[in-house]
Amino acid sequence: MAKTHAKRIHKALKHHFIPHKGNNYHPHALHPHRLYAYGGFLATMKLFVVAFALLLPFQAYLAPDVLTAQSNKLVTLTNSLRKSKGLGTLATVSPLELSAQYKATDMAQNGYFAHQGPNGHTLTYFLDKAHYQYSTAGENLAEGFSDADTLMAAWINSPTHYANLIDPNFTQFGIGVDDGTFDGTPTIFFAQHFGSPFVMDTAATQPTPIKHIAQITNTPPPAPKPVAQPVKANVTPQPKPPVIAQKPIEKPTTVAVAVPPPQPAPTPTIAPQPTQRIPQPVVTRTAKTDTQPLKNTVVELTPWQKYVRANDWFSVVPSVFSAAHWIFFAFFLFFVAVLAISIFWELHKKKPHIVGQTIGLILMIVVFWKT
């Protein structure tokens, strides 16, 4: 039973994909009516995908992952521009990314579009809030652009924004993107913050060492007075009178002179050292902003733009776009394989009309797959 079933499967596959005498060298998978059915199915699926993209609400293009993708693309476009001008690329740093996001979110939440908000906050406020120590900083703003390419082209065409993009003094930057409402219309706010970090010059701020020479006052002690040596006075004894008892001889007397005690050596007197103070560095900070933020009045996308954006932005996540891509790719591989077998299996029995119809279907699949 199993053997019979296997033979049937083998025979069916051979009829469908291998040209041979039993199917008149015409694989069933490439019959004209089947090719038309495949083409109709693929065209219907493509129409469904296009309709889905056109019916997507504008908020779908403001999803966090979409905004992050556009922000990353702005980073690439900015550095590509600087490379083309022979300038060094800008490093993305967290403090500037944070300050730019603060600015974009502030505009989105408070519904304004300007370098100075209704609360008086300017570029310096957001830089300080992000704890970015800078010597020079700049800001580019934009609103109403649907993608990074269009926005970058507009910034390049604006002299003030372009000056920030190619300023050689900037070495770092960050980009913030947020969605909100401006003038009653859903929109996207972009903020681009540039900066050069402040680096303290340790050599300039170190005080010059002062050599303190101790001033020692060493007054020599007064010369000691000569000390008198004991002097013995010898008294010549008088002759004894014969009748008078002899008096005893007096002992010699010693005359002592008082010697002053030795004076201690004077203690050296050291001049007091002045108190040393490290001079505080003087921070010169420059924040540059252009006077006219860049606004795009055309916020809505055309049907073609909606489809292209959806195809580019949403195909990276599980969705109808990625599913359609895989289906078109699978059909492409299938028909290429079947056509190759049909052409090379029996070279002397080629069917020109089958080859032409199959190549046409393959080209249609490629168009649907790539658009």
Disulfide bonds with the S-S distance in Angstrom:
none
